[in-house]
Amino acid sequence: MTAEAPELAGWVHAYSGKVRDLYVPAPAAGSGDDAATLDAAGDAAALDAAPALDAAEHLLVVASDRVSAYDVVLEPGIPGKGALLTQLSTWWFDQLEGVPNHLVDPTTASVSVPAAVRDRAMLVKPLDMYPVECVVRGYLVGSGWAEYRETGRVCGIELPAGLHDGDRLPEPIYTPAYKAPLGEHDENISFERTVELVGADVAAALRDTSLEIYRRASMVAEARGVVLADTKFEFGADRSTGELTLGDEVLTSDSSRFWDAGGAGAAGASSGTGSRTDSFDKQIVRNWLSDNWDKTGTPPALPPEIVERTAARYRELIERLTAH
């Protein structure tokens, strides 16, 4: 069983995803605020929390140490993971100057971030989120490789014949997914399906912005000896202006595949061939799980050595990227 979201002074727990917990500001005593729909322990189903989330001026996103793979939460967590990924997200937000994001400066806000979670929390503004995970792939790997072997395509995009697992693609491709509710599997969808979900203008903006962020981030990573193989973004509309805004986490070891450029093929990243053996993400967890679980029933507990190796790679990635 995963650890419960912590109680935080001044905040009410509204919702938990696979690896993050979401809080709304606690209502003033006797205010009769909609947040009263939350129970006394500060826990609620997302449906019950919806009124409070809709009315909140700020939200607190707390990254836990939980780890997920294949759409299930695993045990145990990765010690320090929440703080590491929050540090990485905020660093990337700073690198992406000109891309609107959901971060709020705590020094100017009417609410404060509790000291107990300061190293793993982001104070953000609520967005009207789009139900699309904006996946960009620069390399052929994972579910993309599996689909390519069967069809020669990835999410409807035809690719050149003769590619191999881990190959660099001629150009990055945008392969969106429908963001499924908690407990269900995300579904790869076509661009045309995205248009049906959010409209043509928003669908085009999601695609174009995702590809541009990926290109910028790839250049930053490669300058530091790291390959950004693929990643996913989530966007929403600013509730005041309607502006497309980058939300959730960004370019972390959970949402992306990062490889050591020195191990990405015989001549490094420029060779066009990648290697998952030197990954800075949770591929270590995925690989172990694939070898020890048939994806039915409850997954086995992660061995200590897998937990320790994953934590070490997360730390090394941050050192690689932020040391420059």
C-alpha positions, 0 to 999 in steps of 0.5 A: 500500500502506498504511503498516504499524503502528508497533512500540511498546515494551511493546506488541504489534500485534494487529490493524489495521482500515481506519484504526486499529491495535490493540495488546495489552500485551507479555507478560513475557519467558518468560511463555508468554503467549497473545500469543506467537501473534503473530509476531516483528514484532508482526503477526498476523491477527485470528484469531491475535490473538484469544487475546491480545485475550481475555486483555488487561486493557488495549488500545491503540487508535492512530489512523493518518493513513489515510483510507477511503471506500466501505469502501476505504483510500485513498492518501495519508493525511491528515497529522495526522488520527490526532491530530486525531480522537483529540483530538476523540474524547476531547473528546466522551467528556468531554462525554457525562457519564453514558454509560459508555465504554471509556477508561482513565485512563493515570495509574492503569493498569499500562501506559503509552502510548508517547510516539511515539503519545501524541497519537493513542492511546487506552488502553481496556478491552476490550469484548465488541463487538456486531456492529452499527454504530448509525447515527443520522440527523438529516438525509436524506443519503448512502445514506439519501437514495439509498434514500429516492428509490427507496422513500420509506423508510430502512432500513425506516422510512417518511418523509414524502413530498417530502423533498429531499437534505440536508433535516432529518428531523422526528425523528432516526432509528436505522438500524443496519448490520451491521458487516462484516469488514475488506474487506467492505461494511457492510450496512444492516439493520432493527431486527428484524434487530438483535434477531436478532443481539443479542437484544431487550433489547440491541437496544432499549438500542443504539437508545435510547442512540444516539438520546439521545447524538445528541440531546445531541451535536447540541445541543452542536454547534449551540451552536457553529454546527455541524450534526451531520447523522448519525453512528455509534456502536459499543458493547460489553458491559463484560466485568466487569459486562455494562454497555452501554459506548460504544467505538471513536471517537465523533463524529469527522469519520470517523464523522459528517457535520458541516456549517457551520450558516451554510451549512445552508440559507438560514436555517441549521440551523433552516431544516431544510435542510442543505448538504454544501458546507460540511462538516467531514468527509471528504465532500470525499474522497467527492465527489472519489472519486465523480467520479473512480472507478467503485468497481471496482479500485484507487482513484486516489491523492488529489490534494494539494489534496484532502488539504490541504482535508480536513486543514484542515476537520478542524482547523477543526471541532476549533477550532469545537467545543473553543474554547468 
